[in-house]
Amino acid sequence: MKYDCIIIGAGASGLMAAATAGYRGRKILVLDSANKVGKKILMSGGGRCNFTNYYVEPESYTSNNPHFCKSALSRYTSYDFIEMVSKYKLEYHERANGQLFCDNRSNDILDILLSECEKADVKIITNCKVDRVEKNDGFILDTTSGQFTCDSLLVATGGLSIPILGATGFGYQLAKQFGLRVTATHAALVPYTFSGKWLDITKNLSGISMEVEISTNSTSFQGPLLFTHRGISGPAVLQSSNYWKLGEEITINFFPTQSLEGTIQKWREEGKKRKLSNLLAEELPKQFVNTWLQLFGEDKPANQYSDKEIKLIAEQFQQWKITPAGTEGYRKAEVTQGGIDTDEISSKTFEAQKVSNLFFTGEVLDVTGQLGGFNFQWAWSSGYCAGQYI
């Protein structure tokens, strides 16, 4: 059973590459170990699939080589993908910061990709585990569905995130088998966990959400934060996790739109006799306000605070510093950071520099996007570009 190219992984990147190559007249086979294709597409965006972003820039990605992603992102843009799905009359809408979501369901995106693959005569086999890959003139794959051979092989197996959907380290193992470097991997776009007294506090605040600014050593993000029974989550937290290293401190501003010190001083000068907790509860969740004042200050009428007390309270609401115990790990991570070293891969063709006709695309590579459709766009861009050469 000979093919021009076999693609391992029927996710976003693998299906995109398959359709692209199939339209070139290539005989393509896609293999996936799961019982159905595109599981990560289906669960993404709360079932609505945040499939791309209007404002995709290389700066939205992290990698040991920050220049690697530029070529593919410029050759296949978010507007190219939008043009493709628009031909199928996909109904979608924009949310904050250029994020694009399906109006109906994530399945709409998967249906489009499968339709493209069908039109391009791509064959897809699910429930197929690859046991062994050998290279001679081409590649020989021993699988649970039989033996297949091909001229070129594309690995689009994704990372380690969300193992319940079938994520494994197979792509990394295959890269190492052929002598390619793999950088250290860890969970990204993932909630933080706390320990000790802060764990008890976050448990009591579990379910409370608010707009914050959260800062790591290198960057800051503004958006919703959610207290959980294990620590903190929410979009701003997930974004920051891409730039956080274990043992580092983070800073959270729970009052990001104005100076709290100046606001309390204004209330004092106006002679406000209402308790500070009641005044702050007009801006922030009351349970959170009460907890924070118990920890860091006394709750009394606003006109009774000294400059020193105001400064201390403002610092704890606007510059709360904490070192997370860790993260929720791959179980809750949306993506895997790190992966196959991009110095081993051509940024034009996605072929391995050392191994002819061996290609890698998508999350298995050391390219990680921010929250907001950037990782799907990387899948589309890298898959499309590789599809021109496999």
C-alpha positions as CSV (number, residue, x, y, z in Angstrom):
1,M,0.0,0.0,0.0
2,K,2.2,2.8,-1.4
3,Y,1.5,6.5,-0.9
4,D,3.2,9.7,-2.0
5,C,3.0,10.9,1.6
6,I,1.7,9.6,4.9
7,I,0.7,12.0,7.6
8,I,0.6,10.9,11.2
9,G,-2.0,12.9,13.1
10,A,-5.4,13.9,11.9
11,G,-5.6,17.2,13.9
12,A,-5.7,20.7,12.6
13,S,-2.2,20.8,11.1
14,G,-2.3,17.3,9.7
15,L,-5.7,17.7,7.9
16,M,-4.6,21.1,6.5
17,A,-1.4,19.6,5.1
18,A,-3.3,16.6,3.7
19,A,-5.9,18.7,1.8
20,T,-3.2,21.0,0.5
21,A,-1.0,18.2,-0.8
22,G,-4.0,16.3,-2.1
23,Y,-5.1,19.2,-4.3
24,R,-1.6,19.0,-5.8
25,G,-2.4,15.5,-7.0
26,R,-0.4,13.8,-4.4
27,K,-1.7,10.4,-3.1
28,I,-2.1,11.1,0.7
29,L,-2.9,8.8,3.7
30,V,-3.6,10.2,7.1
31,L,-3.3,8.0,10.2
32,D,-4.6,8.7,13.6
33,S,-4.6,6.6,16.8
34,A,-7.8,8.1,18.1
35,N,-11.3,6.8,17.3
36,K,-12.2,10.0,15.5
37,V,-10.3,12.9,14.0
38,G,-9.9,16.5,15.2
39,K,-10.8,15.9,18.8
40,K,-8.9,19.1,19.9
41,I,-10.8,21.1,17.3
42,L,-14.1,19.9,18.6
43,M,-13.4,20.8,22.3
44,S,-11.8,24.1,21.7
45,G,-13.3,27.5,22.4
46,G,-16.0,26.0,24.7
47,G,-17.3,24.1,21.7
48,R,-17.2,27.1,19.4
49,C,-13.6,26.8,18.2
50,N,-11.5,30.0,18.3
51,F,-10.1,29.1,14.9
52,T,-7.9,32.2,14.2
53,N,-7.3,35.8,15.0
54,Y,-7.4,39.0,12.9
55,Y,-4.2,40.2,14.4
56,V,-1.7,37.4,14.0
57,E,1.9,38.6,14.5
58,P,5.1,36.6,15.2
59,E,5.3,38.4,18.5
60,S,2.3,36.4,19.7
61,Y,4.5,33.2,19.6
62,T,7.3,31.9,21.8
63,S,10.1,29.7,20.6
64,N,13.9,29.3,21.1
65,N,14.0,30.7,17.6
66,P,11.4,33.5,17.4
67,H,12.1,34.1,13.7
68,F,11.1,30.6,12.7
69,C,7.4,31.2,12.5
70,K,7.6,34.3,10.4
71,S,7.8,32.7,7.0
72,A,4.8,30.4,7.3
73,L,2.6,33.0,9.0
74,S,3.3,35.4,6.2
75,R,2.7,32.8,3.4
76,Y,-0.6,31.6,4.8
77,T,-2.3,34.2,6.9
78,S,-5.5,34.3,9.0
79,Y,-7.2,36.0,6.1
80,D,-6.3,33.0,3.8
81,F,-8.0,30.6,6.2
82,I,-11.0,32.9,6.6
83,E,-11.3,33.0,2.8
84,M,-11.3,29.2,2.7
85,V,-14.0,28.7,5.4
86,S,-16.1,31.6,3.9
87,K,-16.5,29.5,0.7
88,Y,-18.4,27.1,2.9
89,K,-20.5,30.0,4.3
90,L,-19.1,29.4,7.8
91,E,-21.0,31.7,10.3
92,Y,-18.5,33.2,12.7
93,H,-18.1,36.3,15.0
94,E,-15.3,38.3,16.5
95,R,-14.7,38.6,20.2
96,A,-12.2,40.7,22.1
97,N,-8.8,41.3,20.5
98,G,-9.6,39.9,17.1
99,Q,-10.5,36.4,18.2
100,L,-12.8,34.6,15.7
101,F,-15.2,31.9,16.9
102,C,-17.8,29.8,15.1
103,D,-21.4,31.0,15.6
104,N,-22.6,27.5,16.0
105,R,-20.2,24.7,16.8
106,S,-16.6,23.6,16.5
107,N,-17.7,20.8,14.3
108,D,-18.3,23.3,11.5
109,I,-14.5,23.8,11.2
110,L,-13.8,20.1,11.3
111,D,-16.5,19.4,8.7
112,I,-14.8,22.0,6.3
113,L,-11.4,20.3,6.7
114,L,-12.8,16.9,6.1
115,S,-14.7,18.2,3.1
116,E,-11.5,19.6,1.7
117,C,-9.7,16.3,2.3
118,E,-12.5,14.4,0.6
119,K,-12.3,16.7,-2.5
120,A,-8.6,16.2,-2.6
121,D,-9.0,12.4,-2.4
122,V,-7.2,12.1,0.9
123,K,-7.6,8.7,2.7
124,I,-8.0,8.8,6.5
125,I,-7.7,5.8,8.8
126,T,-8.6,6.2,12.5
127,N,-7.9,3.8,15.4
128,C,-4.5,3.2,13.8
129,K,-1.4,3.1,16.0
130,V,2.0,3.4,14.4
131,D,4.3,0.8,16.0
132,R,7.4,1.3,13.9
133,V,8.9,3.7,11.3
134,E,11.8,2.7,9.2
135,K,13.5,4.7,6.4
136,N,15.2,3.3,3.3
137,D,14.5,4.9,-0.1
138,G,11.2,6.0,1.4
139,F,9.5,5.2,4.7
140,I,7.9,1.9,5.9
141,L,5.3,2.1,8.6
142,D,4.2,-0.9,10.6
143,T,0.8,-0.1,12.1
144,T,-2.2,-1.8,13.7
145,S,-3.9,-1.4,10.4
146,G,-1.2,-3.1,8.4
147,Q,2.1,-2.0,6.7
148,F,2.2,1.2,4.6
149,T,5.0,2.7,2.5
150,C,5.5,6.3,1.3
151,D,8.0,8.6,-0.3
152,S,7.6,11.3,2.3
153,L,6.4,11.3,5.9
154,L,4.8,14.2,7.8
155,V,4.5,14.1,11.6
156,A,1.6,16.3,12.9
157,T,1.0,14.5,16.2
158,G,0.7,17.5,18.4
159,G,2.1,17.8,21.9
160,L,1.4,16.4,25.4
161,S,-1.5,18.6,26.4
162,I,-4.9,17.1,27.3
163,P,-3.9,13.4,27.3
164,I,-7.5,12.3,27.7
165,L,-7.9,13.2,24.0
166,G,-5.1,10.9,23.1
167,A,-2.0,13.2,23.3
168,T,1.3,11.3,23.4
169,G,5.0,12.0,23.0
170,F,5.1,10.0,19.8
171,G,6.2,12.9,17.6
172,Y,9.1,13.7,19.9
173,Q,10.2,10.0,20.0
174,L,10.2,9.8,16.2
175,A,12.2,13.0,15.9
176,K,14.8,11.6,18.3
177,Q,14.8,8.3,16.4
178,F,16.0,10.2,13.4
179,G,18.6,12.2,15.4
180,L,16.7,15.5,15.7
181,R,17.0,17.6,18.9
182,V,13.9,18.1,21.1
183,T,13.8,21.0,23.5
184,A,12.4,20.6,27.0
185,T,8.6,20.5,27.0
186,H,6.2,21.8,29.6
187,A,2.5,22.6,30.0
188,A,1.5,26.1,28.7
189,L,-1.7,28.1,28.5
190,V,-2.5,26.4,31.8
191,P,-3.9,27.4,35.3
192,Y,-1.6,28.0,38.2
193,T,-1.7,26.0,41.5
194,F,-1.1,27.4,45.0
195,S,-0.1,25.7,48.3
196,G,-0.2,26.5,52.0
197,K,-2.4,29.3,53.2
198,W,-3.0,30.7,49.7
199,L,-4.5,27.4,48.6
200,D,-7.0,27.7,51.5
201,I,-7.8,31.2,50.5
202,T,-8.3,30.5,46.8
203,K,-10.6,27.5,47.8
204,N,-12.8,29.9,49.7
205,L,-12.8,32.3,46.7
206,S,-13.4,29.5,44.2
207,G,-15.7,30.6,41.4
208,I,-15.1,34.3,41.8
209,S,-13.9,36.1,38.6
210,M,-12.7,39.6,38.0
211,E,-10.7,41.7,35.5
212,V,-7.0,41.9,36.4
213,E,-3.6,42.6,35.0
214,I,-1.1,39.8,35.6
215,S,2.6,40.3,35.1
216,T,5.6,37.9,34.8
217,N,9.2,38.8,34.7
218,S,8.9,39.6,31.0
219,T,5.4,40.6,30.1
220,S,1.9,41.6,31.3
221,F,-1.7,40.6,30.2
222,Q,-5.0,42.1,31.1
223,G,-8.2,40.0,31.2
224,P,-10.4,37.8,33.4
225,L,-9.0,35.9,36.4
226,L,-10.9,33.0,38.0
227,F,-10.2,31.7,41.5
228,T,-10.3,27.9,41.6
229,H,-10.1,25.2,44.3
230,R,-6.5,24.7,43.3
231,G,-5.3,28.2,42.5
232,I,-6.1,30.6,39.7
233,S,-7.2,30.3,36.1
234,G,-8.9,32.5,33.4
235,P,-7.6,34.0,30.2
236,A,-5.2,36.4,31.7
237,V,-3.7,33.6,33.8
238,L,-3.4,31.2,30.9
239,Q,-1.7,33.9,28.8
240,S,0.9,34.6,31.4
241,S,1.7,31.0,31.9
242,N,3.5,30.9,28.4
243,Y,6.0,33.3,29.9
244,W,6.3,32.0,33.5
245,K,9.0,29.6,34.8
246,L,8.7,27.5,37.9
247,G,9.9,29.3,41.0
248,E,9.3,32.8,39.5
249,E,7.1,35.4,41.2
250,I,4.0,36.9,39.5
251,T,2.3,40.2,40.2
252,I,-1.5,40.7,40.0
253,N,-3.3,44.0,39.8
254,F,-6.9,43.5,40.9
255,F,-7.7,47.2,40.2
256,P,-6.1,47.6,36.8
257,T,-8.0,50.6,35.4
258,Q,-7.0,53.3,37.9
259,S,-4.9,54.2,40.9
260,L,-6.5,52.7,44.0
261,E,-4.3,54.8,46.3
262,G,-5.6,57.9,44.6
263,T,-9.2,56.7,44.7
264,I,-9.1,56.0,48.5
265,Q,-7.5,59.3,49.2
266,K,-10.2,61.0,47.2
267,W,-12.9,59.2,49.3
268,R,-11.1,60.3,52.4
269,E,-10.9,63.9,51.3
270,E,-14.6,63.8,50.5
271,G,-15.2,62.7,54.1
272,K,-16.9,59.4,53.1
273,K,-18.1,57.6,56.2
274,R,-19.0,54.3,54.4
275,K,-16.7,51.4,55.2
276,L,-14.0,50.8,52.7
277,S,-15.3,47.3,52.0
278,N,-18.6,48.7,50.8
279,L,-17.0,51.3,48.6
280,L,-14.6,48.7,47.0
281,A,-17.5,46.2,46.6
282,E,-19.0,48.6,44.0
283,E,-15.9,47.8,41.8
284,L,-14.9,44.3,42.9
285,P,-16.6,41.1,44.2
286,K,-17.6,41.6,47.8
287,Q,-16.3,38.3,49.1
288,F,-12.9,39.0,47.5
289,V,-12.8,42.5,49.0
290,N,-13.6,41.3,52.5
291,T,-11.0,38.5,52.3
292,W,-8.3,40.9,51.1
293,L,-9.0,43.6,53.7
294,Q,-8.9,40.9,56.4
295,L,-5.5,39.8,55.1
296,F,-3.9,43.2,54.4
297,G,-5.8,46.0,56.2
298,E,-8.5,47.1,58.6
299,D,-12.0,47.7,57.3
300,K,-13.2,51.0,58.6
301,P,-14.8,54.2,57.2
302,A,-12.8,55.6,54.3
303,N,-12.3,59.0,56.0
304,Q,-10.4,57.3,58.9
305,Y,-7.4,55.9,56.9
306,S,-3.9,57.3,57.2
307,D,-1.6,57.8,54.1
308,K,0.4,54.8,55.3
309,E,-2.6,52.5,55.6
310,I,-3.9,53.6,52.2
311,K,-0.6,52.9,50.6
312,L,-0.4,49.4,52.1
313,I,-3.9,48.5,51.0
314,A,-3.4,49.8,47.5
315,E,-0.2,47.8,47.1
316,Q,-1.9,44.6,48.0
317,F,-4.8,45.1,45.7
318,Q,-2.7,46.4,42.8
319,Q,0.7,44.7,43.3
320,W,-0.1,41.4,44.9
321,K,3.0,39.3,44.5
322,I,3.0,35.5,44.8
323,T,5.0,32.5,43.6
324,P,2.7,29.8,42.3
325,A,3.5,26.3,43.5
326,G,3.2,25.1,39.9
327,T,0.6,24.5,37.2
328,E,-2.3,22.1,36.6
329,G,0.1,20.4,34.1
330,Y,-0.7,18.7,30.8
331,R,-4.1,17.6,32.0
332,K,-5.5,21.1,31.9
333,A,-3.0,22.7,29.5
334,E,-4.2,24.0,26.1
335,V,-0.8,23.5,24.5
336,T,2.6,22.1,25.0
337,Q,5.6,24.6,25.0
338,G,8.9,23.4,23.6
339,G,9.2,20.5,21.3
340,I,11.3,19.7,18.2
341,D,14.1,22.2,17.9
342,T,13.2,24.5,15.0
343,D,16.9,24.8,14.0
344,E,16.4,21.2,12.8
345,I,13.6,22.1,10.5
346,S,13.3,24.2,7.3
347,S,11.1,27.2,7.9
348,K,10.1,27.1,4.2
349,T,9.3,23.5,3.6
350,F,9.1,22.1,7.2
351,E,11.4,19.3,6.1
352,A,14.0,18.0,8.6
353,Q,17.4,19.4,7.7
354,K,19.2,16.1,8.3
355,V,16.6,13.7,7.0
356,S,15.2,14.1,3.5
357,N,11.4,13.8,3.0
358,L,10.7,13.8,6.8
359,F,8.5,16.7,7.8
360,F,7.1,18.1,11.0
361,T,4.3,20.7,11.5
362,G,2.1,22.2,14.2
363,E,2.3,21.9,18.0
364,V,5.0,19.1,17.8
365,L,7.5,21.9,16.9
366,D,8.9,24.4,19.4
367,V,6.4,27.1,18.5
368,T,3.7,28.1,21.0
369,G,1.1,30.8,20.4
370,Q,-0.8,32.9,22.9
371,L,-4.4,32.3,23.7
372,G,-6.9,33.7,21.1
373,G,-6.7,31.5,18.0
374,F,-2.9,31.8,17.5
375,N,-2.2,28.1,17.9
376,F,-4.8,27.1,15.3
377,Q,-3.4,29.7,12.9
378,W,0.0,28.1,13.4
379,A,-1.5,24.7,12.6
380,W,-3.1,26.1,9.4
381,S,0.0,28.0,8.3
382,S,2.5,25.3,9.0
383,G,0.3,22.6,7.5
384,Y,-0.4,24.6,4.4
385,C,3.2,25.4,3.8
386,A,4.4,21.8,4.3
387,G,1.5,20.6,2.1
388,Q,3.2,22.4,-0.8
389,Y,6.3,20.1,-0.5
390,I,5.3,16.7,0.8
